[in-house]
Amino acid sequence: MKKNIAATAGISIIFTSLLFIWIQKPSLKVVKSWKQAEIVNYNSFGPYFINIVEDNIYLGNLPFTVSRNYFIYVGTESSVVTHGHIKRYSFEYNQNISRYLDECRVHWTMEGVTFKEPGGHTLFIPRDSFTGGR
């Protein structure tokens, strides 16, 4: 009897652990992408894209809410994450993330790329962080 309880508990712990790992797996889905402005030429492997990508699920507010983490990726791909620069980023949105990102702005210059949220938060990524096949 005790062996059955221990085996059941062990299986439950393993199953719960595997489920937790599976839930935490990043989706890596590109939610929004902006292409490098044509007037900007980095003389590198461009054109470049700045992408907002779904990461893992944030469980810090359980049991009240579960939300998604995101990161900003700047690189040569618009639909997948490959070589480039990644920056974990939290957004100040209270609505659907896709609608919120439609209100965000991106500005490309020879110095790099600036991501600006509607509320005023700004992130600048220097060109040396994402050019040259990084």
PyMOL commands that set and color helices and strands:
alter all, ss='L'
color gray80, all
select helices_A, chain A and resi 2-24+97-102+127-129
alter helices_A, ss='H'
color red, helices_A
select strands_A, chain A and resi 30-35+49-58+67-75+84-89+105-109+112-116+122-126
alter strands_A, ss='S'
color yellow, strands_A
deselect
rebuild
show_as cartoon
